[in-house]
């Protein structure tokens, strides 16, 4: 049974986040956060009663920031903001991303800097626990002032508009809330802005992408180790003295993983035994995978910080009674992190595709049959899966162009630098999916190559990787439609089955 997740605005972990979004853990608000919410709301109401100008509370938004709003229209301003910003385009976000958006916005406003009533985070928590998921188009955010457009779609069902997915059906937002027994919100001053100004959309995508990336980087080590054995790789390259001499942390970790995975293998060779050197796609696994690992570590640090960030504007400080307009909505930290993740994962796919190409090429695969098939000519074997891998890594190269350097001014120049962080996060998620598919193809090729060389035993970890694949994908004796096998192998990688299976035999890979 999955434990409930308590949110306080300060200690939401990546594991807890994914438990809610992917495994439907129930959510509750930590009682200690309630007082902070109440105090911040009191500040807003006190300042309103004094008639003090506050951005987005009794003024317009963006270029209209200097336009005062009459007292009798302040609540209408918040509703109009939601309607005006609900201009999304494209396909809806997947369910897990939407759950992450709701969770992150609730976790942010309960920090006590948003000036909202307790009803707002409570409504979002009820939506999570009862499965009311707003329909949120994936395109339309420029990443500052936060994820305005998609967040407006998140809010629509809360005020009885828009659409939501409930019990597997997309229905009118008001109906979904009614069926789930959740009362609609009547937005008050500051609350519409507090709900849509911030980074929870890009951060939800980023958190899922980094969660997947942490699995994929271990999977890349495992799959490459099996390929290493299938090509009788030279084990000396993982000698710890080599990696200590360079002193790059990621490289050391990968080399240690490879030694664990290959422990006891009779398929690996020593320097000079069959050849003096391997090609870079084998010899430099630790260096290349290791560099991506360090990038992933940086991205994880940024994302984990953003899970518990106050990112709306203005922020309310109950201790002093100040309401200060700033720029925490700007998605640049996530934007640069996601561009970094895109490059790191694309490189893991690049080297994987090069190992696939080596496995299928009779000029490079050290005596294995062309395209890993016994009766070449009548059978194409693994010729065309390499094409698919090549197509995916080529697309990754296009997707790896940084979104964060492509600012376009908005709001008549008032918002003259934007992050494009949500676009960057979406690109990184696609690259992660592509990587899982390229690794799946390499895994199939490596297992095929192992079967074509009987009589030698596998390493402690790679044996488990080989056995897991063969439980789901059989040896390719003659040509068959490969797409289902490719999907199976990539799902086993993406969902963590490969890492879990191998980890049980190798004292857990780092």
N, C-alpha and C positions, 0 to 999 in steps of 0.2 A: 504493500500500500504506500502511495506517495504521500509524504508529509505535507501538511499545509505550509504555505509560505507567508510569513509575517513581514509586512513592509513598514518601514519607519522613515524612509527618505535618505537613509545613510548607510545601510548595510546589505543592500540587495546584491547577491553574488551572481556570477554568470551561471553557475549551476542551478541556483534557485530560479533565475530568469527562465532558463530552458525547461525547468520542471513545470513551470506554469504554461509556457507557450507550446511546448511539444508534448507534454504528458498530462496537461489539464489539472495540475495541482491547484487546490483551492487557495484563495488569497484572503488574508485578513489584515486590517490596519492595526498596527501596534498602538495600544492605548496611550502610550507615552507621547505619541505624535499629536494627539487631539488638542492638547492645550496650545501647542504652537500654531496650529491651524486657527484656533479661536482668536488668539492674540493678534495674528496678522490681519484677520478680517476686521477686528475692532479698529485697527489703525486706519484702514481704508474708509470705514464708515465715519470715524471721527473727523478725518480730513475732508471728506465730502461735506459733512455738516458745516465745516468752516469755509467751504467754497474755494479751497486751495486748488489751483490747476495741477492735474496729474495726468501724465501722458496715457492715452488709451482708456482712461477712466472717465474723465469729463472733457477730454479733447478728442479730435479725430485721430486717424492713424496715418503713418507714413508721411507723405507730403502734406496731409491735413493735420499734422501734429499741433499746429498753432491755432487751430480753429476750436473755439469753445463750444461745448455741447450744453444746451439748457438742461436744468435739473430734471424736467419732466420727460426728457428723451434719453436719459442715460442708460436705462435698461434696454430700450429699443436699439440703442447703438450696439450693444453686445450681440443682439440677435441679428441685426443687419450685417455685422461683421462676419458671422458664421455663413450666412447666405451668400454674401458677396465673395467670400473666399473659397466656396465649394465649386471650384472650376476644374476639377481633375480630368485627366484624359488617360486612356489606355485600359488595360485589363485590371481587374481588382487584385490587390495584394493577397497572397495566400493567407490562410487562416492563422498560421503561427505568427506571421508578421503582424497581423492585426491584434492578436492577443498581446504581443510584445508592446505595441503602441499604447494600448489601454493601460497595461501594467506600468510602463515607464511614465506616462503622464500622471497617473495616480501617485506613483512613488515620488515624483517631482513636487507636486503641489502640497503633499503632506509634510514637506520639509519646513513649511511655515514661512516661506518667503513670497507666496503667490497672492495672498490677500483674498482667498476664496472661502466660501462656506464649506463646512464639513460634508454637506450633501454631495458635492462634486466628486471627491475621491470615493465616497461610499457608492455612488451610482456606478462608477467605472468598475469597482470591485464586484458589485452585483452582476454587472454585465459579463465579467470574466467567469464568475462562478456559475452563472446560469446559461452561459453559452450564447450570448447575444453579441454578434460580431458585425460591426458596421461594414458596409461595402465601401472600400477606400480605393479609388483609382491610383495606380502606381506612379503616374507621371503628373508633374505640375509644380513640384517644389524646386526652388533654386537654392535652398539651404540657408537662407537668411531673408527675412526675419524668421528664421527657423523654417519648419515644415508647415507653413500656413495652410496651403491648399489641401493636402491630404488630411491634416488634422481637422479642418472644417468638416470634411466628410465624416470623420470620426464622431463629431459632435452632433451632426444632424439627427440621428435617431434619438439622442438624449433629449432633444426638444420637440420630438414628434414628427420629424421630417426625414428625408433621405430613405435609404434602404439598409437592411441588415440581413445577415445570414443567421437563421435560427432553426435548429433541429434539421439541418441539412437543406433548408429551402431559403431562397432569397425572397424576402417579402418587404412590404412597407415598414419603414423604421418604427413608426408609432405602433403598428400592430405587433411587431416583434417585442417591443418593450411591454406592451399590454399582456401578451401571452406569457411572458416570463415573469409577470407580476412586478415590474420595476416602474416606479413613478417617473413621469417626465420632469425635466428640470425647467424652472423659470429663471433664466439667467439674470443675475444682478450685476451691478457695476464691477468692472474689472474681470468678471468671470469668463466671458467669451474670449477675451484676449489671453487670459491665463491658460485656457485650454488649447489654443491653437498656436501660441508663440513659443517656439522651442524646438528641440532636436529629437523628440522620441521616435519619429519615423525613421530617420537615417540611422539612429542608434539601434532600433529594433532590427533593422536589416543587418547592420554591422555586427550586432551581438550574435545573430544566427550565423553569419558568415565566419566569424572568428571561432564560434563553437565547432562548426564543420571543419575549419582549417586546422584546428588542434588535432582532430582525428585524422585528417588527410596527411599531415606531415609525418605522423607515425606510420600510416599506411604506405606512404612513399618509401620509407626505409624498409619496410617488410617486403614489399613487391620488388624493390630493387635488389634486395638480398637474394630473392629467389632467382631473379635474372642473373645475378652475379654467379650463382652456382651453375645455372644452366649453360653459362659460357665459360665455365672453369676459370673464374676470375682469380687474380693473384691476391691472396689474403694479406700479404705484407703491407698493403697500402693502408690497412687499418691499425697498424702498429701504433700504440699510444704515444710513442716517442715522437713520431712525425707530427702528431696533432698538438702535443705539448709544445713543440718547437714553434708552432705558429701562434698558439695562445688565443685562438678564437673559440669562444664558448660553444657556439652552435656546432661548429665542426667537431669539437671534442665529444659532444653529446651524440652526434650521428655515428661517429666512429665507434663509440662504446655500444650503441644499439646494434651496429652491424656485427660486432664481435659476439654479442649475445645471440643474435639471430643465427649466426653461422657456426656457433660452437658445436663441435663434434662432426662437422661435415667432412665427407671424404671427396666431395666434388670440387672444393676449392684447391688451388695449386699454390706453389711457392715461386718466388721470383727466380726465373731461369729454368724452371721445371718444364714448362711447355713453351713459354715465351718470356721475354724480359719485361715487357710492359703491356698493359691493357690500354684501350682507348679511353679518352677522358670521361665518357659517359659511365664507365665502370671505375676508373682510377680516381676520379674526382667526386664521387658520390658524397663523401663527407664534407668536402669543401662547398659544393653547390647546395646540397640539402641544408647544410649548416647555416649558410648565409640566409636562406629563406627562414630558417627557424628563428634567427635573431630578429628578423623583421616581424615575424608573427608575434614574438614576445612583446615588442614595442606596441603593436596594434592592440594586443590583449590589454596592456596597461592602460591605454587611452580609452578603450571601450568600457573597461570595468569602472574607470573613474566617471564616465558619462552616465552609467547606469544610475548613479546616485547624485546627479547634478541638478541644480536649479537653473533652468535655461529659459524661463520666460522673462518678460520685460513689461513694465518696470518691476523691480523687486522691492518687497516690503520688509523693513527691518524693525520688528516689534520692540526691541530693546531701546531704540532711540526714537521710534515713531517716524523714521524717514521712509520716503518712497523715492527710489532713485532709478532713473532710466539709464540703462547700460546696454551692453551688447552680448550677454550670455547666450542669446538665441543664435549667434553666428556659428555655423557648423564647421568652421575651418579645422578644428582638431580632428573631427571624424573624417572630414574630406581628405586630409593628407594621410591619415591612417589607412583609409580605404584604398587610396591610390597605391600606397605602399603594399597593402595586402594583395592587390591585384597583380603587382609585379612579382611578389614573392611566390604566389601560387602559379602564375604563368610560367615561371622558371622551373618549378617542379614538374609541370606538364611538358615543358620543352625537353628536359633531359629524359623524361620517361619516353617520349616519342622517339628520341634518338636511340634509346635502348631497344625499343620495338623494331625500329628500322634495322638495327644491327642483328637482331634475332632472325629476321626474315631474309636477310641478304646473304646468299651463299658465299659471296666474296668476303664477308665480314664475320660470319657466325661460327667460324672455327670447326667446319665439317658437318654442321647440321644440314639437313635437306633444305632446298630452296623453299621459302615460305612455310617451312615447318610441316610439310605434308609428304607422305611416302610416295604417292603416285602423282608427281607434278605433271602439269600439262592437262590431263583430264580433270585434275583438281587444282584449284587456285590457292587452297589452303588459307593462310593468314595474310595473303597479299592485300586484300581490300580493307580489313580492319586497320591496317597501317594507314591507308588513305583517310579513314575516318579520324584517326588520331591526328594526322597531319592537318586536316580541316579544322579540328577543334583548337589545336595550338595556334594555327594561323589566325583564327578568329580571336583568340586570347590576346594576340599581339595588338590587334586593333582596339580591343576593349581595355588594354593596359594604358592607353593614352590617358594622362592624368586629367581628371575632371576638375580638380581644384585650381588649375591655372586658367580656367576658361570662364572667368567672371563676366556677367552681363549686367549692367546697371538696371535697376528697377525703381518704381515709384518716382518717376520724373527726376531721377538722379539723387533723391534723398538716400536711397539704399544703393550706393554707388559701387559697392564691392560685395559680392555674394559668393558662397562657398561651393555650390553645386555638390554638396556632400551627399545628398540623397541619390543623385545620379552615380556618384562614385561608389556608394554602397551597393546599389543595384548591380553595377558592373562587376564588383568583386564577388557578389553572390553567384553570378553567371559563370565567372571563371572558376570558382570553387566546384560548381557542378561539372564543368568541362574537365577539370582535373580528375575528378572521381571516375569519369568515363575513360579518360586516357589511361589512368592507372589500372582500371578494370581490363582494358585490352592488353596491357603489358602483363598483367597477372595471368591471363589466359595463354598468352604466348610463352611465358616462362614455364608454366606447367606443361604445355605441349612439348617444349624442348626437353624438359626433364624426362618425360615419358619416352622420348626418342633416344634416350641414353640410359638404358637400364643398367643395374648392377652396382650403383654407387648410392650411398645413403646421404640424406639431407641433414642440415643442421637442426639444432634443437628448436629454433623458432620457425625456420622455413618449412620444416616438416608439417607443422600445424597449418601454415598458410596453404601449402599444397593440398593437404587433406580436406580443408574447408572448401576450397574451390571444387575439388573432385566430388564432394557431396552434392554439388549443385550443377556443375558443368562437366560433361564427360569429355574424354579424349576425342579429338576430331580425326576420325579414320578417313572419312571422305567428306566432300563439301556438304555443308548444310547452311540453312539460313542462320546467321550468327546474331541477329539483333536481340533476340530474347536472352541469349547467353551473355551478351555484352551488358544488357540492362541488369541481369542478375548479379554479375560480378561488380558492377558499379554500385548497386544498392548495398551489397555486403560491405563494401568499403565505406560508402557515405554514411551508413547508419551505425557504423562502429563494430560490426560483427567480426571483421578481420582483426582489428586491434584487440578486441576482447579475447578472442580465441588464442591469438599468439601471446598476448600478455600473460595468460595463465601459465604459460610454459617458460617464460623468460624473465621472471621477477619484475614484470611490468616495465615496458620500455619508457624511456624519458620523453 
